[in-house]
Amino acid sequence: MKNEILAVDPGFGDIKLQVNQRVIKITSAIARARSVGMAGIGMKSASQASTIQYGRETYVIGDGAWHHGDLLTNRDYSALSSPERKALVFGALAQALNAKEYVFDTMVIGLPVPLLMDEVQGQAIMGGLKSYKGTHEFSTEKGNYTITINRLKALAQPVGAYADWLLDEELRVRKNGRNAEAAVLDIGMNTLDLYVIQDGKVLPRFIGGDKVGVRRLLQLLSANGHEPEELDAMIRTGKLRPSRDQLESWLSEILASIERTWPNLRRFTTVIPAGGGSILLGDLLRMALISKGAAVAWPEDPSTANVRGLWKWGAYAR
């Protein structure tokens, strides 16, 4: 079966994919499956996380993967093209597709701004990502898959949120959208990305970022032996609720970073919050931006705005 576009937002908290009109989001947790022989006889597993066999390894991915073995999560950018991250991407894709053969003309992938600002590191990562091109075989509980990717296109992650704002579902451009000076602040697991686009062109003066993503909030919480991925999942499911003081402390770091790159929010036509961190902060972030003069355009779902827009951009530009 032939598909046109596969969009991937390879977050370190959640990984998001869009294929056709479907968005898939799973926790970016991955562990090598551990066998305990008959030690669990008569008992249920602590988690029924998904498994994927890719290459010579069997991996457990998504929520609860931490119950099945030591996590292989590596937040270094170099891990984006590692075998375990590929297993995570393909395992997420398998949740949307039946087991058979697929061909994608283009895979559009969003990369963090701080990574791309380091040209040497960015070139090295781009070289590694080329390994996604070609044919990959893997199997899950649903059966055997063969995935072929013909072309890879990389963009800064905030371009996705911009494209999601600019283009509607039929890929029509928003009225006066091209002339707008649109500022995107994307709060992911690792980083805050700041990006400004006008008429499809990036404005280098306003590009920035900092490592004050959701992980910074998790550092303010009491871990009690839990992995960051566990804490993140507990927050998303409501089992753990950061206090207002903790959220405000984290927000103050984010606002300080924003001010260094964007001293005056009034100059922008619109300010678009994106990423899971925007959801966590919610009205605290919205009101803080408005109080600084920002014309806030809040996406329908900030956590998936990037991947929806990456898919739109890939379809619009082809």
Backbone as CSV, one residue per row, in Angstrom:
resi,resn,N_x,N_y,N_z,CA_x,CA_y,CA_z,C_x,C_y,C_z
1,MET,0.844,-1.193,0.000,0.000,0.000,0.000,0.876,1.238,0.000
2,LYS,0.524,2.249,-0.805,1.331,3.461,-0.919,0.660,4.613,-0.169
3,ASN,1.424,5.314,0.667,0.966,6.486,1.378,1.866,7.646,0.985
4,GLU,1.356,8.856,1.078,2.131,10.010,0.655,3.074,10.505,1.749
5,ILE,2.547,10.790,2.930,3.309,11.498,3.961,3.231,10.741,5.291
6,LEU,4.389,10.602,5.945,4.461,10.165,7.335,5.133,11.289,8.102
7,ALA,4.445,11.875,9.079,5.005,12.955,9.886,5.370,12.417,11.265
8,VAL,6.546,12.822,11.770,7.042,12.322,13.049,7.541,13.493,13.895
9,ASP,7.016,13.602,15.097,7.521,14.537,16.103,8.136,13.667,17.205
10,PRO,9.466,13.461,17.158,10.098,12.459,18.033,10.411,12.996,19.423
11,GLY,9.366,13.366,20.165,9.572,13.955,21.481,10.184,12.976,22.464
12,PHE,10.821,13.534,23.490,11.409,12.706,24.538,10.412,12.414,25.657
13,GLY,9.230,13.037,25.604,8.161,12.708,26.536,7.164,11.785,25.862
14,ASP,6.525,12.304,24.824,5.665,11.504,23.943,6.257,11.540,22.547
15,ILE,6.042,10.497,21.797,6.350,10.526,20.366,5.019,10.622,19.648
16,LYS,4.946,11.532,18.664,3.715,11.744,17.921,3.951,11.463,16.441
17,LEU,3.015,10.757,15.816,3.062,10.466,14.392,1.726,10.836,13.770
18,GLN,1.753,11.242,12.506,0.518,11.343,11.732,0.702,10.602,10.426
19,VAL,-0.235,9.724,10.144,-0.275,8.999,8.878,-1.711,9.098,8.381
20,ASN,-1.853,9.474,7.095,-3.179,9.798,6.558,-3.795,10.880,7.450
21,GLN,-4.951,10.667,7.989,-5.574,11.679,8.852,-5.544,11.270,10.324
22,ARG,-4.734,10.284,10.668,-4.726,9.793,12.042,-3.456,10.204,12.770
23,VAL,-3.619,10.716,13.980,-2.497,11.078,14.845,-2.341,10.008,15.919
24,ILE,-1.114,9.536,16.101,-0.802,8.534,17.131,0.149,9.171,18.120
25,LYS,-0.121,8.978,19.402,0.741,9.534,20.442,0.971,8.470,21.507
26,ILE,2.240,8.118,21.759,2.543,7.177,22.826,3.721,7.696,23.639
27,THR,3.832,7.213,24.864,4.939,7.604,25.729,6.260,7.129,25.142
28,SER,7.256,8.011,25.144,8.568,7.678,24.562,9.415,6.852,25.529
29,ALA,8.831,5.803,26.055,9.561,4.891,26.943,9.806,3.590,26.203
30,ILE,11.022,3.082,26.305,11.356,1.845,25.616,12.336,1.049,26.457
31,ALA,12.078,-0.238,26.561,12.949,-1.125,27.335,13.197,-2.391,26.524
32,ARG,14.322,-3.020,26.766,14.579,-4.321,26.148,13.808,-5.368,26.945
33,ALA,12.997,-6.151,26.255,12.152,-7.129,26.940,12.999,-8.072,27.780
34,ARG,12.631,-8.250,29.024,13.385,-9.103,29.952,12.591,-10.366,30.259
35,SER,13.237,-11.501,30.098,12.586,-12.763,30.403,12.845,-13.144,31.859
36,VAL,11.774,-13.546,32.538,11.926,-14.016,33.929,11.548,-15.488,34.028
37,GLY,11.570,-16.170,32.899,11.259,-17.590,32.925,9.858,-17.846,33.456
38,MET,9.755,-18.732,34.438,8.455,-19.069,35.020,8.196,-18.339,36.328
39,ALA,8.995,-17.307,36.605,8.884,-16.624,37.895,7.537,-15.935,38.077
40,GLY,6.849,-15.643,36.975,5.549,-14.977,37.086,4.378,-15.927,36.990
41,ILE,4.621,-17.229,37.194,3.558,-18.218,37.032,2.369,-17.902,37.945
42,GLY,1.176,-17.943,37.343,-0.042,-17.713,38.101,-0.354,-16.252,38.338
43,MET,0.488,-15.344,37.840,0.298,-13.911,38.070,0.141,-13.192,36.734
44,LYS,-0.498,-12.034,36.768,-0.588,-11.177,35.596,0.608,-10.239,35.568
45,SER,1.001,-9.841,34.366,2.096,-8.880,34.239,1.643,-7.529,34.767
46,ALA,2.611,-6.758,35.324,2.294,-5.437,35.860,1.813,-4.486,34.781
47,SER,2.144,-4.759,33.541,1.747,-3.882,32.451,1.654,-4.668,31.165
48,GLN,0.664,-4.334,30.353,0.511,-4.984,29.060,1.017,-4.061,27.951
49,ALA,2.198,-3.501,28.120,2.778,-2.596,27.132,3.009,-3.330,25.811
50,SER,3.111,-2.553,24.724,3.290,-3.130,23.398,4.712,-3.634,23.208
51,THR,4.859,-4.662,22.403,6.188,-5.177,22.079,6.413,-5.081,20.570
52,ILE,7.674,-4.952,20.188,8.051,-4.910,18.786,9.390,-5.604,18.636
53,GLN,9.464,-6.460,17.636,10.737,-7.101,17.301,11.317,-6.369,16.095
54,TYR,12.486,-5.760,16.294,13.132,-4.995,15.243,14.611,-5.352,15.249
55,GLY,15.117,-5.774,14.102,16.482,-6.290,14.078,16.528,-7.582,14.872
56,ARG,17.506,-7.703,15.727,17.653,-8.917,16.541,17.074,-8.764,17.944
57,GLU,16.468,-7.616,18.230,16.011,-7.332,19.580,14.491,-7.282,19.658
58,THR,13.974,-7.608,20.829,12.563,-7.411,21.137,12.469,-6.305,22.175
59,TYR,11.690,-5.268,21.866,11.564,-4.102,22.730,10.136,-4.006,23.265
60,VAL,10.014,-3.381,24.423,8.717,-3.027,24.993,8.618,-1.508,24.954
61,ILE,7.500,-0.984,24.458,7.393,0.459,24.262,6.105,1.005,24.874
62,GLY,6.128,2.300,25.157,4.934,2.997,25.622,4.756,2.941,27.123
63,ASP,3.560,3.333,27.578,3.259,3.343,29.011,3.516,1.969,29.625
64,GLY,4.220,1.964,30.734,4.477,0.721,31.447,5.706,-0.022,30.990
65,ALA,6.417,0.498,29.977,7.626,-0.191,29.515,8.636,-0.336,30.630
66,TRP,8.612,0.608,31.585,9.560,0.578,32.698,9.354,-0.619,33.616
67,HIS,8.208,-1.289,33.513,7.971,-2.484,34.333,8.635,-3.733,33.748
68,HIS,9.109,-3.647,32.516,9.576,-4.833,31.802,11.095,-4.924,31.686
69,GLY,11.803,-3.947,32.209,13.264,-3.964,32.125,13.814,-2.565,32.278
70,ASP,15.126,-2.457,32.295,15.759,-1.146,32.402,15.460,-0.336,31.148
71,LEU,15.082,0.927,31.345,14.754,1.779,30.212,15.992,2.077,29.378
72,LEU,15.796,2.092,28.073,16.872,2.424,27.144,16.785,3.885,26.707
73,THR,15.912,4.637,27.370,15.712,6.034,27.005,17.015,6.809,27.117
74,ASN,17.351,7.487,26.033,18.543,8.329,25.988,18.106,9.675,25.434
75,ARG,18.239,10.739,26.223,17.758,12.057,25.800,18.791,12.842,25.021
76,ASP,19.921,12.212,24.719,20.888,12.862,23.853,20.340,12.851,22.428
77,TYR,20.543,13.937,21.713,20.003,14.036,20.361,20.516,12.916,19.454
78,SER,21.715,12.411,19.732,22.279,11.353,18.893,21.428,10.088,18.908
79,ALA,20.575,9.946,19.936,19.747,8.742,20.057,18.587,8.729,19.076
80,LEU,18.335,9.842,18.371,17.172,9.913,17.492,17.210,8.887,16.366
81,SER,18.401,8.452,15.991,18.501,7.455,14.917,18.986,6.104,15.421
82,SER,18.945,5.898,16.736,19.388,4.629,17.309,18.365,3.534,17.008
83,PRO,18.775,2.257,17.084,17.820,1.164,16.820,16.603,1.204,17.747
84,GLU,16.805,1.564,19.021,15.663,1.583,19.933,14.676,2.707,19.600
85,ARG,15.180,3.864,19.128,14.263,4.937,18.744,13.517,4.575,17.453
86,LYS,14.197,3.892,16.553,13.496,3.419,15.359,12.400,2.434,15.747
87,ALA,12.706,1.560,16.692,11.693,0.618,17.155,10.501,1.359,17.750
88,LEU,10.765,2.467,18.435,9.691,3.270,19.013,8.837,3.902,17.915
89,VAL,9.491,4.464,16.896,8.763,5.068,15.772,7.914,4.020,15.061
90,PHE,8.519,2.881,14.732,7.793,1.865,13.973,6.719,1.202,14.837
91,GLY,6.984,1.065,16.133,5.972,0.513,17.023,4.761,1.427,17.137
92,ALA,5.011,2.736,17.171,3.896,3.691,17.190,3.122,3.633,15.883
93,LEU,3.851,3.533,14.774,3.201,3.462,13.459,2.312,2.231,13.353
94,ALA,2.774,1.137,13.945,1.997,-0.103,13.886,0.661,0.020,14.595
95,GLN,0.544,0.977,15.522,-0.734,1.154,16.209,-1.813,1.713,15.280
96,ALA,-1.368,2.349,14.167,-2.331,2.926,13.227,-2.549,2.075,11.991
97,LEU,-1.640,1.135,11.728,-1.685,0.387,10.474,-1.812,-1.114,10.723
98,ASN,-2.503,-1.788,9.840,-2.552,-3.247,9.888,-1.227,-3.816,9.387
99,ALA,-0.956,-5.050,9.746,0.320,-5.680,9.396,0.352,-6.048,7.919
100,LYS,1.137,-5.301,7.144,1.400,-5.614,5.739,2.501,-4.681,5.242
101,GLU,2.594,-4.474,3.952,3.667,-3.664,3.375,3.161,-2.261,3.039
102,TYR,3.986,-1.250,3.374,3.628,0.143,3.119,4.815,0.873,2.505
103,VAL,4.517,1.832,1.637,5.538,2.686,1.033,5.147,4.138,1.281
104,PHE,6.074,4.915,1.854,5.855,6.339,2.090,6.764,7.141,1.175
105,ASP,6.177,8.080,0.449,6.984,8.951,-0.399,7.942,9.783,0.453
106,THR,7.420,10.339,1.555,8.209,11.265,2.365,7.931,11.061,3.846
107,MET,8.980,11.035,4.635,8.875,11.106,6.082,9.336,12.498,6.498
108,VAL,8.433,13.267,7.116,8.747,14.606,7.599,8.993,14.506,9.098
109,ILE,10.169,14.913,9.550,10.533,14.785,10.954,10.870,16.155,11.531
110,GLY,10.371,16.436,12.727,10.641,17.700,13.398,11.777,17.545,14.396
111,LEU,12.705,18.494,14.389,13.880,18.438,15.264,13.920,19.644,16.190
112,PRO,14.461,19.483,17.404,14.512,20.593,18.367,15.382,21.741,17.871
113,VAL,14.965,22.958,18.176,15.704,24.143,17.742,17.123,24.187,18.312
114,PRO,17.339,23.921,19.621,18.720,23.967,20.127,19.663,23.025,19.387
115,LEU,19.151,21.879,18.957,19.968,20.960,18.164,20.361,21.604,16.843
116,LEU,19.398,22.194,16.147,19.656,22.754,14.827,20.517,24.010,14.893
117,MET,20.512,24.685,16.047,21.349,25.881,16.187,22.832,25.529,16.270
118,ASP,23.142,24.300,16.653,24.522,23.807,16.674,24.753,23.101,15.341
119,GLU,25.346,23.810,14.386,25.435,23.292,13.023,26.215,21.991,12.940
120,VAL,27.318,21.896,13.711,28.127,20.684,13.658,27.324,19.486,14.157
121,GLN,26.688,19.653,15.326,25.883,18.566,15.877,24.683,18.275,14.982
122,GLY,24.061,19.329,14.445,22.908,19.147,13.592,23.234,18.335,12.345
123,GLN,24.377,18.615,11.728,24.780,17.865,10.536,25.013,16.396,10.873
124,ALA,25.620,16.140,12.035,25.870,14.759,12.449,24.557,13.999,12.657
125,ILE,23.580,14.672,13.311,22.294,14.017,13.555,21.565,13.784,12.244
126,MET,21.624,14.765,11.338,20.968,14.603,10.038,21.553,13.419,9.281
127,GLY,22.870,13.242,9.392,23.493,12.087,8.754,22.950,10.782,9.298
128,GLY,22.763,10.713,10.612,22.214,9.503,11.219,20.770,9.251,10.827
129,LEU,19.980,10.324,10.702,18.564,10.177,10.376,18.348,9.610,8.976
130,LYS,19.347,9.747,8.109,19.209,9.203,6.756,19.010,7.687,6.766
131,SER,19.350,7.051,7.892,19.170,5.600,7.979,17.691,5.202,8.008
132,TYR,16.797,6.189,8.201,15.364,5.882,8.109,14.954,5.606,6.663
133,LYS,15.691,6.159,5.700,15.356,5.922,4.299,15.624,4.465,3.948
134,GLY,14.797,3.922,3.097,14.959,2.532,2.714,13.869,1.662,3.297
135,THR,14.106,0.362,3.336,13.102,-0.603,3.758,13.435,-1.171,5.130
136,HIS,12.406,-1.244,5.984,12.559,-1.759,7.354,11.511,-2.847,7.586
137,GLU,11.946,-3.909,8.229,11.031,-4.998,8.569,10.977,-5.157,10.084
138,PHE,9.770,-5.379,10.595,9.594,-5.576,12.038,8.282,-6.312,12.266
139,SER,8.086,-6.749,13.481,6.837,-7.451,13.808,6.347,-7.007,15.179
140,THR,5.031,-6.996,15.319,4.385,-6.700,16.596,3.348,-7.783,16.849
141,GLU,2.550,-7.572,17.893,1.484,-8.524,18.194,0.501,-8.653,17.031
142,LYS,0.452,-7.635,16.144,-0.497,-7.628,15.025,0.022,-8.387,13.816
143,GLY,1.338,-8.678,13.771,1.889,-9.403,12.638,3.154,-8.766,12.107
144,ASN,3.491,-9.091,10.857,4.745,-8.646,10.237,4.513,-7.427,9.340
145,TYR,5.453,-6.493,9.421,5.366,-5.249,8.655,6.602,-5.076,7.787
146,THR,6.417,-4.448,6.637,7.521,-3.975,5.801,7.222,-2.516,5.461
147,ILE,8.096,-1.626,5.887,7.908,-0.192,5.694,9.045,0.338,4.826
148,THR,8.708,1.025,3.742,9.709,1.656,2.882,9.508,3.166,2.903
149,ILE,10.582,3.899,3.159,10.558,5.368,3.187,11.494,5.858,2.084
150,ASN,10.948,6.579,1.120,11.734,6.992,-0.041,12.513,8.282,0.174
151,ARG,11.974,9.192,0.979,12.609,10.495,1.121,12.430,10.989,2.549
152,LEU,13.418,11.708,3.059,13.367,12.265,4.406,13.462,13.782,4.319
153,LYS,12.569,14.466,5.020,12.610,15.929,5.095,12.598,16.331,6.558
154,ALA,13.594,17.095,6.995,13.691,17.540,8.381,13.349,19.021,8.483
155,LEU,12.610,19.370,9.526,12.235,20.751,9.813,12.394,21.000,11.302
156,ALA,12.530,22.256,11.676,12.482,22.591,13.094,11.082,22.278,13.618
157,GLN,10.999,21.704,14.815,9.694,21.291,15.347,8.653,22.407,15.347
158,PRO,9.000,23.650,15.718,7.965,24.690,15.762,7.365,25.027,14.400
159,VAL,8.043,24.677,13.316,7.453,24.892,11.991,6.128,24.138,11.902
160,GLY,6.044,23.012,12.595,4.809,22.237,12.591,3.649,23.016,13.187
161,ALA,3.846,23.612,14.374,2.774,24.382,15.008,2.384,25.577,14.148
162,TYR,3.381,26.204,13.506,3.099,27.313,12.595,2.236,26.839,11.426
163,ALA,2.619,25.740,10.796,1.862,25.222,9.652,0.461,24.795,10.064
164,ASP,0.311,24.258,11.272,-1.007,23.859,11.755,-1.904,25.074,11.911
165,TRP,-1.321,26.203,12.330,-2.065,27.468,12.446,-2.347,28.067,11.072
166,LEU,-1.386,27.987,10.156,-1.478,28.646,8.851,-2.421,27.939,7.899
167,LEU,-2.435,26.590,7.920,-3.168,25.795,6.941,-4.348,25.088,7.589
168,ASP,-5.494,25.087,6.911,-6.628,24.336,7.437,-6.550,22.887,6.971
169,GLU,-7.567,22.105,7.240,-7.527,20.673,6.928,-7.500,20.405,5.426
170,GLU,-7.941,21.375,4.629,-7.871,21.232,3.161,-6.623,21.907,2.607
171,LEU,-5.690,22.277,3.483,-4.419,22.916,3.123,-4.615,24.300,2.505
172,ARG,-5.701,24.971,2.883,-5.923,26.350,2.460,-5.261,27.289,3.458
173,VAL,-4.628,28.353,2.926,-3.885,29.286,3.764,-4.837,30.227,4.494
174,ARG,-4.605,30.415,5.771,-5.393,31.347,6.586,-5.375,32.750,5.959
175,LYS,-6.482,33.446,6.021,-6.556,34.808,5.500,-5.531,35.698,6.193
176,ASN,-4.723,36.381,5.433,-3.645,37.259,5.918,-2.561,36.492,6.681
177,GLY,-2.612,35.176,6.589,-1.647,34.367,7.346,-0.218,34.521,6.860
178,ARG,-0.048,34.692,5.546,1.314,34.789,5.006,2.038,36.027,5.525
179,ASN,1.321,37.116,5.690,1.957,38.352,6.131,2.159,38.422,7.634
180,ALA,1.534,37.509,8.360,1.620,37.540,9.817,3.032,37.184,10.299
181,GLU,3.472,37.859,11.340,4.718,37.515,12.017,4.334,36.598,13.181
182,ALA,4.446,35.306,12.967,3.943,34.309,13.915,5.076,33.750,14.770
183,ALA,4.906,33.857,16.075,5.912,33.379,17.020,5.416,32.093,17.675
184,VAL,6.208,31.042,17.598,5.853,29.751,18.200,6.747,29.494,19.398
185,LEU,6.136,29.185,20.558,6.910,28.711,21.701,6.467,27.290,22.001
186,ASP,7.406,26.384,21.884,7.128,24.952,21.959,7.813,24.393,23.203
187,ILE,7.003,23.957,24.175,7.539,23.433,25.430,7.449,21.912,25.395
188,GLY,8.569,21.262,25.085,8.618,19.812,25.043,9.172,19.229,26.323
189,MET,9.557,17.953,26.278,10.117,17.306,27.458,11.467,17.909,27.828
190,ASN,12.339,18.061,26.855,13.687,18.549,27.130,13.815,20.052,27.002
191,THR,13.221,20.619,25.968,13.551,21.996,25.612,12.331,22.893,25.444
192,LEU,12.595,24.177,25.581,11.712,25.238,25.125,12.296,25.727,23.803
193,ASP,11.511,25.653,22.735,11.950,26.118,21.419,11.203,27.396,21.081
194,LEU,11.936,28.404,20.602,11.357,29.682,20.209,11.668,29.912,18.734
195,TYR,10.642,30.264,17.969,10.796,30.320,16.516,9.800,31.322,15.973
196,VAL,10.225,32.156,15.033,9.338,33.141,14.418,9.416,33.014,12.906
197,ILE,8.241,32.971,12.258,8.141,32.784,10.811,7.223,33.856,10.237
198,GLN,7.604,34.374,9.083,6.751,35.290,8.332,6.853,34.951,6.851
199,ASP,5.714,34.783,6.200,5.657,34.449,4.781,6.515,33.223,4.453
200,GLY,6.465,32.229,5.321,7.202,30.994,5.085,8.692,31.100,5.300
201,LYS,9.153,32.229,5.816,10.592,32.436,6.025,10.868,32.632,7.505
202,VAL,11.934,32.006,7.976,12.304,32.112,9.382,13.021,33.438,9.624
203,LEU,12.801,34.021,10.798,13.456,35.269,11.183,14.554,34.938,12.196
204,PRO,15.822,34.851,11.755,16.910,34.393,12.626,17.051,35.173,13.921
205,ARG,16.701,36.448,13.898,16.827,37.287,15.100,16.050,36.726,16.284
206,PHE,14.953,36.016,15.993,14.056,35.570,17.055,14.078,34.060,17.267
207,ILE,15.133,33.386,16.817,15.279,31.954,17.068,16.028,31.753,18.382
208,GLY,15.528,30.872,19.219,16.215,30.593,20.482,15.654,29.344,21.133
209,GLY,16.147,29.070,22.302,15.677,27.900,23.042,16.503,27.675,24.280
210,ASP,15.994,26.817,25.145,16.688,26.543,26.398,16.191,25.196,26.924
211,LYS,16.984,24.580,27.794,16.599,23.289,28.367,15.762,23.497,29.629
212,VAL,14.578,24.069,29.420,13.639,24.286,30.529,12.291,23.652,30.193
213,GLY,12.339,22.498,29.509,11.124,21.783,29.160,10.511,21.092,30.363
214,VAL,9.599,20.149,30.107,8.867,19.465,31.175,9.822,18.770,32.151
215,ARG,10.968,18.331,31.642,11.936,17.673,32.525,12.332,18.575,33.681
216,ARG,12.360,19.893,33.454,12.690,20.835,34.533,11.623,20.790,35.620
217,LEU,10.362,20.678,35.232,9.298,20.535,36.226,9.464,19.237,36.996
218,LEU,9.789,18.156,36.295,9.947,16.864,36.956,11.067,16.911,37.990
219,GLN,12.079,17.735,37.744,13.169,17.879,38.704,12.709,18.570,39.980
220,LEU,11.621,19.338,39.872,11.076,20.027,41.050,10.190,19.105,41.885
221,LEU,9.819,17.967,41.315,8.955,17.017,42.014,9.797,15.999,42.779
222,SER,9.178,15.340,43.715,9.861,14.285,44.459,9.767,12.994,43.669
223,ALA,10.911,12.489,43.180,10.900,11.319,42.304,10.611,10.023,43.056
224,ASN,11.174,9.871,44.259,10.981,8.652,45.062,11.268,7.383,44.263
225,GLY,12.326,7.429,43.466,12.751,6.246,42.731,12.067,6.046,41.394
226,HIS,11.148,6.930,41.027,10.457,6.794,39.749,11.287,7.399,38.625
227,GLU,11.216,6.742,37.469,11.866,7.272,36.285,11.113,8.521,35.819
228,PRO,11.805,9.455,35.113,11.101,10.630,34.582,9.898,10.250,33.721
229,GLU,10.031,9.164,32.934,8.923,8.741,32.095,7.714,8.333,32.934
230,GLU,7.968,7.696,34.091,6.879,7.334,34.982,6.192,8.564,35.546
231,LEU,6.997,9.537,35.995,6.434,10.769,36.544,5.602,11.496,35.499
232,ASP,6.117,11.542,34.273,5.401,12.206,33.186,4.063,11.520,32.944
233,ALA,4.063,10.184,32.922,2.821,9.437,32.716,1.848,9.658,33.880
234,MET,2.385,9.736,35.104,1.528,9.970,36.277,0.879,11.347,36.220
235,ILE,1.616,12.337,35.723,1.034,13.680,35.582,-0.066,13.669,34.533
236,ARG,0.202,13.019,33.379,-0.767,13.013,32.286,-2.047,12.277,32.651
237,THR,-1.950,11.269,33.532,-3.134,10.503,33.926,-3.782,11.044,35.201
238,GLY,-3.230,12.112,35.757,-3.811,12.724,36.943,-3.442,12.061,38.256
239,LYS,-2.544,11.059,38.217,-2.127,10.395,39.453,-1.150,11.244,40.259
240,LEU,-0.532,12.210,39.603,0.400,13.125,40.259,0.070,14.528,39.785
241,ARG,-0.146,15.427,40.736,-0.512,16.798,40.391,0.514,17.768,40.963
242,PRO,1.276,18.430,40.081,2.202,19.445,40.569,1.438,20.545,41.292
243,SER,2.046,21.089,42.339,1.402,22.180,43.065,1.474,23.460,42.234
244,ARG,0.673,24.430,42.573,0.699,25.713,41.868,2.062,26.372,42.030
245,ASP,2.653,26.238,43.226,3.980,26.825,43.455,5.015,26.208,42.518
246,GLN,4.942,24.879,42.342,5.893,24.204,41.452,5.698,24.656,40.002
247,LEU,4.434,24.772,39.578,4.153,25.225,38.217,4.618,26.667,38.012
248,GLU,4.385,27.525,39.007,4.783,28.928,38.869,6.299,29.071,38.871
249,SER,6.983,28.243,39.641,8.449,28.279,39.650,8.995,27.891,38.282
250,TRP,8.413,26.846,37.711,8.831,26.410,36.367,8.494,27.466,35.322
251,LEU,7.296,28.048,35.425,6.876,29.070,34.468,7.805,30.276,34.501
252,SER,8.275,30.640,35.680,9.166,31.800,35.776,10.460,31.564,34.997
253,GLU,10.964,30.324,34.991,12.161,30.012,34.213,11.872,30.100,32.717
254,ILE,10.692,29.621,32.327,10.306,29.683,30.918,10.173,31.135,30.461
255,LEU,9.504,31.957,31.250,9.304,33.352,30.879,10.627,34.106,30.802
256,ALA,11.553,33.776,31.691,12.869,34.422,31.645,13.593,34.073,30.356
257,SER,13.481,32.820,29.936,14.109,32.397,28.688,13.443,33.065,27.492
258,ILE,12.115,33.161,27.510,11.398,33.829,26.421,11.838,35.281,26.298
259,GLU,11.953,35.975,27.427,12.284,37.397,27.403,13.669,37.658,26.818
260,ARG,14.583,36.715,27.002,15.931,36.908,26.450,15.912,36.924,24.916
261,THR,15.009,36.154,24.331,14.945,36.074,22.867,13.867,36.975,22.288
262,TRP,12.756,37.112,23.015,11.639,37.946,22.572,11.365,39.005,23.638
263,PRO,12.082,40.124,23.645,11.911,41.123,24.697,10.510,41.746,24.727
264,ASN,9.851,41.807,23.571,8.537,42.452,23.507,7.585,41.596,22.684
265,LEU,6.644,40.955,23.350,5.707,40.067,22.660,4.673,40.824,21.838
266,ARG,4.530,42.129,22.081,3.530,42.912,21.361,3.854,43.041,19.869
267,ARG,5.099,42.852,19.506,5.478,43.059,18.109,4.956,41.954,17.185
268,PHE,4.645,40.788,17.744,4.240,39.665,16.911,2.742,39.704,16.617
269,THR,2.387,39.286,15.405,0.979,39.208,15.029,0.245,38.196,15.899
270,THR,0.894,37.083,16.142,0.301,36.036,16.964,1.399,35.256,17.672
271,VAL,1.090,34.740,18.851,2.002,33.876,19.609,1.302,32.537,19.803
272,ILE,1.944,31.452,19.356,1.324,30.127,19.335,2.034,29.208,20.324
273,PRO,1.418,28.875,21.460,2.012,27.902,22.373,1.812,26.487,21.838
274,ALA,2.824,25.630,22.017,2.728,24.246,21.557,3.468,23.347,22.536
275,GLY,3.278,22.036,22.375,3.976,21.058,23.205,3.199,20.706,24.465
276,GLY,3.561,19.547,25.031,2.893,19.069,26.230,3.039,19.997,27.413
277,GLY,4.144,20.741,27.475,4.336,21.684,28.565,3.301,22.789,28.570
278,SER,2.838,23.188,27.387,1.796,24.212,27.296,0.493,23.710,27.911
279,ILE,0.212,22.421,27.724,-0.993,21.847,28.326,-0.865,21.814,29.842
280,LEU,0.305,21.415,30.341,0.506,21.356,31.784,0.326,22.722,32.436
281,LEU,0.842,23.748,31.801,0.754,25.099,32.369,-0.607,25.729,32.117
282,GLY,-1.234,25.385,31.007,-2.592,25.835,30.727,-2.786,27.333,30.864
283,ASP,-3.798,27.726,31.661,-4.144,29.139,31.796,-3.051,29.955,32.460
284,LEU,-2.201,29.319,33.261,-1.071,30.062,33.840,-0.197,30.632,32.733
285,LEU,0.091,29.814,31.734,0.898,30.270,30.608,0.126,31.254,29.744
286,ARG,-1.106,30.922,29.446,-1.922,31.789,28.581,-2.014,33.208,29.160
287,MET,-2.358,33.301,30.448,-2.542,34.611,31.064,-1.216,35.354,31.210
288,ALA,-0.129,34.622,31.455,1.180,35.267,31.558,1.569,35.893,30.230
289,LEU,1.291,35.206,29.132,1.612,35.745,27.808,0.727,36.943,27.473
290,ILE,-0.560,36.817,27.778,-1.488,37.926,27.502,-1.094,39.160,28.301
291,SER,-0.675,38.947,29.568,-0.288,40.085,30.413,0.928,40.813,29.863
292,LYS,1.716,40.110,29.025,2.885,40.729,28.400,2.580,41.267,27.004
293,GLY,1.303,41.290,26.648,0.889,41.893,25.396,0.782,40.951,24.223
294,ALA,0.888,39.634,24.440,0.849,38.674,23.335,-0.578,38.456,22.848
295,ALA,-0.728,38.362,21.521,-1.991,37.937,20.917,-1.916,36.411,20.785
296,VAL,-2.444,35.700,21.751,-2.250,34.250,21.855,-3.230,33.506,20.961
297,ALA,-2.697,32.599,20.149,-3.515,31.674,19.345,-3.293,30.273,19.912
298,TRP,-4.201,29.832,20.765,-4.039,28.550,21.457,-4.524,27.416,20.548
299,PRO,-3.667,26.446,20.216,-4.108,25.347,19.335,-5.182,24.486,19.991
300,GLU,-5.903,23.759,19.159,-6.914,22.830,19.680,-6.275,21.814,20.613
301,ASP,-5.100,21.309,20.260,-4.332,20.394,21.099,-2.854,20.752,20.949
302,PRO,-2.305,21.532,21.888,-0.903,21.953,21.748,0.081,20.794,21.639
303,SER,-0.244,19.647,22.238,0.720,18.539,22.241,0.874,17.899,20.870
304,THR,-0.153,17.999,20.022,-0.073,17.392,18.682,-0.027,18.436,17.571
305,ALA,0.043,19.717,17.918,0.066,20.775,16.903,1.256,20.615,15.965
306,ASN,2.417,20.245,16.531,3.611,20.107,15.682,3.445,19.009,14.644
307,VAL,3.018,17.834,15.072,2.956,16.718,14.123,1.843,16.934,13.097
308,ARG,0.737,17.535,13.510,-0.324,17.843,12.536,0.200,18.815,11.484
309,GLY,0.948,19.827,11.960,1.477,20.811,11.033,2.588,20.267,10.153
310,LEU,3.428,19.385,10.701,4.471,18.768,9.881,3.851,17.977,8.735
311,TRP,2.762,17.281,9.021,2.066,16.532,7.970,1.494,17.493,6.931
312,LYS,0.850,18.567,7.400,0.287,19.552,6.472,1.376,20.182,5.609
313,TRP,2.506,20.541,6.241,3.599,21.190,5.510,4.143,20.252,4.432
314,GLY,4.308,18.965,4.807,4.804,17.998,3.842,3.837,17.823,2.676
315,ALA,2.518,17.788,2.978,1.521,17.626,1.922,1.398,18.887,1.074
316,TYR,1.508,20.056,1.701,1.356,21.333,0.993,2.539,21.620,0.079
317,ALA,3.739,21.237,0.532,4.954,21.604,-0.194,5.359,20.608,-1.261
318,ARG,4.709,19.456,-1.301,5.179,18.414,-2.236,4.893,18.753,-3.694
